Amino acid sequence: MMHKAAAVLAFGLLLSPLAAQAAEQTVVLDVHHAGCVLCGPIVQSTLEHVKGVRAVHVTQPNGNADVTATVTFDAAQASPATLIKATTDHGYPAELATVASKS
């Protein structure tokens, strides 16, 4: 009986990294009103402090007042809505970036 319990426990431990990885998601946000030199770092810091966020990369691709934030997070702890609320609450309204479809 103890061998079966040990086998089940070992199998569960082998699968746990796969389950954790399956919950990881990456989204791209368009963040508005972030044209100043400090805005990008503020947006990045704001997103990094959201529980479950693993990585944030902020760029200003077109040189105007918007930045793009690529955020990788644990979907069990955060969601795109949580990320958008965090930036919006700090004065930087955001939305999911639209991706052009390939024809």
N, C-alpha and C positions, 0 to 999 in steps of 0.2 A: 504494500500500500504506500509506503514511504517513497519507493522508487517512482511510482506513478505521479505522486505529488511533486517530486523533484523534477520529473520530466516536464510536467505541465508548467511549473514555475520557470524552468530554463527556456521552454518554448515561448512563454510570455515575454521574457526578458529579451529574447532574440527579436521579437516582433515590435517591441516598444519603440526602437529608433525609427522603424518604418511608419508607425502610427504618428509619431511626432513630425516626421517629414511630410506626411500626407496632409497635415493641417496647415502647412506653410503656404502662404499665398503672396503674390506680388501684384501691386496695382500701381498705375501711373495717375497722378493727380495734376490737374491744372489749377494752380494756386494764383489768385488774382490780388491786385493791389500790393505787389511785393517788388517794387522797382528800385528801392533804395539799396545802398551797399550792405546794410545790415539786415535787410528783410530775408534774404535767402538763408543766412545762418539762423535767424530766429525761427523760420519755418522748419528748418532741419531739426533744431533743438526741440521745438514743440512736438514734432512727430516722434522723435527719439524717446520722449518721455511718456508716450502712450504705452500702457501695459501690453506686452506681447509683441511690440515692434522689435525686429531683429536688425534691420538695416535701412538706412535712408540715404538717398543720393539726390541732391537738388541741383538743377541747372537752370540757366536762363537762356533758352535756345534762340529766341528771336530778338533779344535786346530790348524788349518793352517791359511793361510793368508786371508781367506775369512770369512765374517760375514753374518748372515741372519738377514734381517730386516723385521719385520711384521708391516705393516703400515695400519692404518684405516684412511680413508679420505672421504670427501664429493665429490662424483663423478661430481657434478655440478661445482666444483671449481678446481679440480685436476684430474689427470689421471695417470695410470702406467707410461706412457711416460714422464710425467712431473717429477715424482719421480726419474726415471732413469736418466733423464737429470740433475737433481739437484746433485745427487751423482757423476755422471760422470764429471760434471763441477768442482767438488772439488777434482778430481783425483782418484775417486773410481768408476770405471766402474761397472755397475750393469745390471742384467737381471732378468726377472721373473723366480722364482724358478720352477723347474719341479717337479710335484707331481707324485710319482709312482702310477700307476693304480693297483687297487686290482683285482685279477683274481678269 
